[in-house]
């Protein structure tokens, strides 16, 4: 044995860990949307929660990721701590699936062509070849994710084979035999060794995989490794608990505490049962026998599954203890603090969940802005200082949400690689800017009403009637915008641009009417100036809605994204039949209302 064998061993370890990370990241990215929906709809049944935790972890190959995500969902108030308990235990069982995959190392070189195909020495290069073909040759939204999953699988097994080759050299030197025989003679040292390695690597699956690679030497026995295997559970859950505690609320921290409590109980139960069975000579047949990759995988699965079945009924006790260990903090006074707390850093590694939290807040922002616009227009009919305070308070909430979501999106942008996720991020960045502008325009309109109130002045009856018609149209535009964003509804989005053109026409007509009132002395110069300012704000509101509508259409229609200006020019040139039809219908309806109103007013004036 020499330094080159050690380099080969650690190089193989690096490849194994990178392959596992690459495969896990790909699986999380491709399944995060389904994972989010499943975990948000979880019921209070511990058995169903257990099965969900098992399946999710088996898919994404990481109990830490599952439990950290669960912690974030609990902290966001999406599921309760009680609902999460079964998921935590299921995640601990689901992580054993990786070991069952790695047991392919045990396949003998002799046998049928099918077994030859499953050998790591065949499977690894095949996975690498297939993965790179998919990445380079297949052009689809998910091809990169699938390709990275398969390549990660190939790298994982390539690393395992390198480790196994290095270990075979180390076994000739007797180092492996001496190391594990000492651990076997001291179960406490073995337990702490397993915990330490799992803590450093931050993965129980990776640590079990390393143990499986060492088993290819044929010098490991069940009696030497069982305590190491059990220690791995504690080391991994400590890492998970630390991640769960970073910037988390008490309820989220309790998820990590419950995971530690469960794994401590699992360790004590497993070690106690194994020692008792050994003392009763019931394990004599396997105690001193060589154990290989498959045996380690089976022992790991049996330990975890048995403890889950025995300890699942006691999840309520873990919950009570976690409440004693982690005290509640004072309730935050902010109206939307709980929603903002849902922008948890633990979700960033699962983009679908992170974007989902942003989406929820964006919907609230839009609704607040729309409500404020309605309040602002109402104040020209009857000014109310209490409504003004409420409007200003909600505008502050919109600004606060803007800051939080913007910062969170910046954090997400540093981690995402998928083109699909980049499109969502850009769309949300655009939406948050536009929604914040809506809130500003609402406040500007309200301040015009406040200024008129201070001057003990008001718009004329005719001006107020016209503003009511303008608000009716703006309300329709805002409703289409809400539906377009909320459901990514193209039909709703396509309604916005022609209606925005009608708003422009109406604003132009109202300016003409108001200029006539100024010339006729029906309105003062100061009021006239404020009326024009109000019309400008209304026009800008429709422009914001137009931007959201076009962004929604562009996101769903390839090719438009980089030619937005050409797309809008095409619509306004009269070459789009749908645009023309919606525009003409709305123009006839709302302009006729204004013209009929003016006609009625002129008739009334003539009679006088």
N, C-alpha and C positions, 0 to 999 in steps of 0.2 A: 504493500500500500504506500502511496506517495501523495504529494500535494495535488497532482493532477486528478487523482481519484476523488479527492475532496472537492476540487473545483467542479468535476462532473456531477457530484452529488448535489451541490448547492445550485449549480446551473439547472439541473433537472427539477429541483424544488422551485426555482424561479419560474421555469416554464409551466410547471404544474399549477402554481398559484395564479399566474397570469391567465392561463387557459381557463381555469375555474372562474376567475373574475370576468373574463371576456364572454364566456358562455352565460354566466349569470346575468350580466348587464344586458345582453341581447334578449334573453328570456324575459327579463323585467320590462324592457322597452316594448317588446312585442305583445305582452299580455297585460300591461299596466291598466289599460282601459277596462278590460273585463274584470281584472283583480279589484279595481276601485269599486265597480258596481256591485260585485259579489260581497265585498267587505262592508259596504254601506247598507246593504239589505239584510245583513245577518240578523237572525232572530235571537231571542234570549235562551234558546235551548242549548245547553252545554255540549251535547253530542254533535249537533249540527255545526256549532262553532269549532269543535275539535276537528271534524272532518274537513271543514273549510281551511283551517290552519295547516292541516296535513297536506291537502292538495296544493294550496298556494306555495308552500315551501318546497314541495316536490317539483313544482314547475319552475320556480325561480332559483332553486338550488341554494337557498340561504335562509336559515332560521332567523339570523340577525336582522336581515332586511324585512322579513315578515313581522317580527315583533316590534321593530322600530316603527314600521308603517302603522301597525296597530296602535302603538303608543301615540302617534300623531293623530290618528282618527279619534282616539279617546280624548286627547287634549283639545281637539276641535269640537268636541261634543257630538260627533256624528254617530259614534257608538258609545255605550257605557262601559265602565270598567268591568262590570259583571259580564257583559256580553263578550269582552275580550279574553276572559279567563280560558275558555275552551280553545280559542285560537292559539294562545300561548302554548298550551300543552300539545296541541296538534302540530305546531311548528317544530317542537322538539322531536316528534316522531318523524315528520316529513323530511328532516335533514338527513335521516339514515338512508334515504334513497340514493344519494351520491355514492355511498359506500357499496351499495348493491351494484351500481354501474361499474365501479372500479374493480369489482371482483372478477371482471373479464380477464384480469391478469392471470387467473388460475387456469384458463383454458389451455389444454395440452396441445403441443404442436402437432401431434398425430390426431387423426380423426377425419371426419367427413369434410367436404369442401365448405359446408356451412359453418362448421366450427373454426375452420381455418380463416374464414371471412371475419369471424368475430374476434379473432386474436388481435390484441392491441397493435402488434407489429404490422398487421394488415389494415386494421380499422383506422389507425391514426393517419397514415398517408392518404387513405381514401377520403377521410373527412376533410383533410386539408385541400385535396384536389377539388372535391365537390363544392366546398365553401368558396374557393377562389373563383371557380367557374360561375357560381351564382352571383357573386359580387361584381365580377367584370363583364359577364355576358347577359345577365337578366336585368332589364330595366323596369322596375316597378317600385312602388312605395315601400314595400316590406322586404325587398331582395337583400338590401344591406344588412338588415337585422337577422334574417335567416342565415345569410352567409357567415356573419360573425358568430352566431351560435354554433354552427357546424365547425368553423375553423377553431373556435375556442375548445370544442370537444377534441379536435385533433391535437391541438397544442397540449391539452391536459394529459392525454395518453402518451404523447411524445416525452413530456416531462417525467411521467411515471416510469416509462421504460428506461430513461437515463438514470433516474434514481435507483431503479432495480439493478441496472448494470453496475453502478457504483457500489451498491450494497453487497453485490455478489463478490466483489473484490475485497470489501471490508470484512466480509464473513470469513474469508480465508485467513485473515489476520487475527481473528478471534475477538475483535473489538465489540462486535454486535452481541456475541454470546456473553461476554463479560458484563457489558452495560446492562442488558436486560435480566441477567441472572441476579445482579445486585438489586435491581428494582424489584424483582420477584421476591427476594428475601426481605424486602422492606416495603410493604404495601403503602405506608404513609408517604414515603419518598416517591413511590411510583405514582400515587394519586396527585401529589403536588407537581410532579414533572409533567403529567398530562395537562393539568390546569394551567401551568406556566406556558407551555408551548401553545395551547389554544388561545391563551390571552394575548400572546405576542403576535400570533398569526391572525387573530380576530376571526377565526373560522374553525368550528368543530369538524366540518366536512374535510377541510384541508388537513387537519391534524390526524384524523382517522385515515385519510389517504396516505399520509406519510408512514403511518404505522403499517398499513397494508403493503407499501413498497418495501419496508424492512422485512416483512414476513416472507418475501420471496427467497430470503437466505435460508429458510428452513430451520432457523435456530430459535424461533420464538415459540413459547408455549402459552397455553391459556392461563396458567398460574402466574406467569410473568407479566402478562399484559392486561389482565382484567381491571386492575386498579388504575392503570394508566388510562384505559378507556373511560372509566367512570370519572376520573379527574378532568377529562376533556370537557365534560358537561358544565362543570363549574367555571372553568376558565372562559368558555365562550359566553356564558350568561352574564359574567361580570362586565365583559366588553360591551354587551348589549345594553346593560343597565346604565353604563356611563354615557352611551350615545343617547339613550332615552331621557337622561337628566339634563342634557344641554339645552338651556333656554326653555325648558318645558314647564307646564303647569303641574300642580300636585297630582292631579288625576292621571296625567301622562307618566309621571315619575313612578307611580304605583305599578304600572305595567312592568317596568324593569324590576321592581322589588318582588312582585309576584313571580316573575321568571326565576329570580335567584332563590326564593323560598322553595319553589317547585323542584329546582335542580338540587338544592341541598337535601331535600327529602328524598329525591330520587337517588342521590349518592348514598345516603345512609341506608336506605332500603335495599339497594343493590348489593352494597358491600356486606351488609348483615346477612342477607339471604345466601350470597356466595360462600361466605365464611361458614355458615351453619351447614350448608350442603356439603362443603368440603370436609368439615369435621365428621359428618355422618357418612363419609366415604361415597357419597352419591356422584361425585365429580371425578372419581379416580380414573375413569376411562378417558378423560380429556385433559386432566390437570397438567400432566407432564408430556403430553403429546404435542408434536409440532402443529402450530396453527398457521393457516395461510390466509390469503386475502378474503376468500369466501367465508371462512370461519370467523374472521374479525367482523365482516359485514353482518353476518348472522347474529353474532353475539351483541353487536351494537343495536341491531333492530329489536332483538328479543328484550334486552335491557330496557330500551325506551318504550316499547309497546306495552310491556308488562307493567311498568311503573305508571304509564298513562292510564291504563285500565284500573289499576288499584287506587290511584290518587285522584282521578277525575271527580269522584263523588265529594272530595274534600275541598273543592275550589273555593267554596264560601269561606272557609277558615283562612285561606291565603288572603282573600279580599279583606277580611276583618283585620288581620295582622298588618297588612299594608297601610290601612287607614291609621293604625296606631303609630306606625313608623314614620309615615309622611303626613304631616299636619296640613290642614287646609290654610290657604292664604286669604286675607281679606278680599271680599268681592270687589272687583273693579267698578268704578262709578260710571265709566263711559258707556254710552248706549250701545255702541257697536264693538266694544272691546273683545267680546267673545268671538265675533266673526273675524276680527283682525288677528286674534291669536291663532286662528286656523291656518294662517300663513306660516306654518311651522317648517323650519329647515329640514326636518326629517323627511318631508315629502319631496324634496328636490330631486332625490335619486329615483323617484317614481313620477315622471313628468305629468302623466294623465291626472294623477291625484293633485299635484301642485297646481296645474292649470285649472282644475275643477274648483279649487278654493278661490282662485282669482276670479273665475267666472261668476261665482256666487256674489262676490263683492261688487263686481262690475254691474250686475243686474240691480243691486241695491242703489249704487251710485246713479244709474240712469233714472230709476224710479224717483229718487229724491230730487234730482234735477227737474224732471217732468212735473212733479208736484209743485216745486218752487215756481216754475214758469206759470202754472195755473194760478197759484196764489198771487203772483206779481200782477197778472192781468186783472184779477178780481179787485185789487186794491185801487184801481182807477175808478171803480164804481163806489167802493166804500173802504176808505183807508182804516186799518186797524193796527196800532203799534204792537199789539201782542203777536199778530200774524207776522209782522216784520221781524220781531225777535226770533220767532220760530224759523222763519226763512233763513235768517243769518246763522242760526245754530246748525241747521241742516247743511248750509253751505260750508261751514267749518268741518262738518263730518265728511263732506265730499272731498275737501282738500286733504284731510287726514288720510282718507282711504286712498287717494291718489298717491300720496307719498309712500304709504305702506306697500301698495300693489306694485308701484314702479320699482321700488327697491327689491321686492321679491322677484319680479321678472328679471331684473339684472342678475340676481343670484342664479336663477334657473338658466339664463342664457349662457352662463359659464360652463354648464354641464351637459347641455343637450347637443346631439350630433345629427339626429334624424331631421330630414328636410320637412317632414310633416309637422314635427314639433316646432321647428323654426318658423313655419308659416303661422301656427297658432300664436306664438310669441309676438310676431310682428303685428298680427291682427289685434291682439290685446293691447299692445303698446299704442296702436292707433286709436283703439276704442277708449282707453283711459284718458288720453289727451282730449278727445272730442267730448267725452262725458263731463270732464272738468270744465271745458269751455261752456257747455250747456248751463252748468251751475253758475258760472260767471255772468252769462247773459241774463239769467233769471234775476240775479242780484242787481244787475245794472237797471233792469226794467223796474224792479221794486224801488230802487233809489230815485228813479224819475218820479214815481208815485209819491215817495216821501218828500221830494223837493216841492212838488205841487201842493202837498198838504201843508208844508211849512209856509208857503206863500199864500195859503188860504185861497188857492185857485184850483181850477179843474178844467178838463176838456169839455167842449160843447157836446150837446146831446147827439148831434150828428156824428161827431168824431168818435164818441163812445160806441155808437151803433156800428160804425165801420170797424172799430177795433174788435167788437164782438164777432163779426164775420171773419176777420183775419185770424182770431184765436180759434174759431171752429176749424178752419183749414189747418192751422199749425198743429192742433190737437190730433187731427187725422194723420198728418205727417209723422208726428211723434209716436203714434200708435203703430204705424207701419214699421218705424225704426225699431221700436221695442221688440216686435215680433220677428223682424229680420235678424236681430242680434240674438234674441233668446233661443230661437229654433234653427238658426242658420237657414231661414226660409227665403229661397230665391224669389218666389212669387211676390212676397211682401217687399223684398229689397228693390225689386224692379218698379214698384209703385212710387217709390220716393222721389226719384229724379224728375219725372214729369210734374208731380205735385209741387216740387221745389220751384219749377219754372212758373207754375201758376202763382205761387207766393210772390215771386219777383214781379209778375205782371200786376198783382193786386197791390203790392207796395207802391209801384209806379203810379197806379190809378189813384191810390189814397193820397199820395203826395200832390197830385194835380187837384184833387178835391179840396185838400187843406189849403193849398195856395189860393184857391178861389175864395175860401172862407176868410183868409187873411186880407185879400183884396176888398172883400165885401164888409170887412170890419166885424165879422162874427167871432173872430178869435184874436187874442192879443199876440204880440210878437214873441214874448217869453214862452207862452204856451205853444206857439207854433214851432219854436225851436225844439222844445221838449218832445213834441209830437214826432218831428222828423227823427230825433234821436231814438225814439221808441220804435219807429218803423225800421230803422237800421238794425236794431237789436233783433227784431223779428226776422229780418232777412238773414242775419247771421245764424240764427237758430236753424232755419231751413237749410242753410249751407252745411252746418254741422251734420244734420240728418242725411244730407246728400253724401257727405264724405263716408259716413257709416254704411249707407246703402251700397255705394260703389265698392267699398272695401269688402263687403260681404259677397257681392257678385264676383269680384276679382279673385277672392279666395276659393270660390267654387268653380271658377271658369279658367282653365289653363290659358295662358297667353295674354290675358287682360292686365295682369299685375304690372307688367313693364310698359303698358301702353294705355294707361288710364286716361290720359288727356285725349288720345285718339278715340277711345271708347265714348267719352262724354261728348266730344265733337260730333261723332256719328249720330248719337241720340238726338242732339239739338239741331242736326241738319235735316231732320225729317225722314231719315232712311229706315227708321225702326217703327213698324206698324203698331206694336204694343205700346210704345212710348206715345205715339201720336194719338192713339185712341184714348189712353188714360188722361193725357193732357187736355184734349179737346173736351172730354166729358166734364172734368173738374173745372176747366176754364169757363165753360158755358154755365155750369151750376153756380159757382161762387161770384163770377163777374156779373152774372144776371142779378143775383141777390143785391149786389152793391148798386147796380144801375137802377133796379126797381126801387130800391130804397131812396136813391137820389130823385127819381122821378116822382115818387110819392111825396117827398119833401118839397119839391118844386111846385107840385100841384097844390099842396097845403099853403105854400107861400102866396101863390096866385090868388087863391080864394080870399086870403086876408086882404 
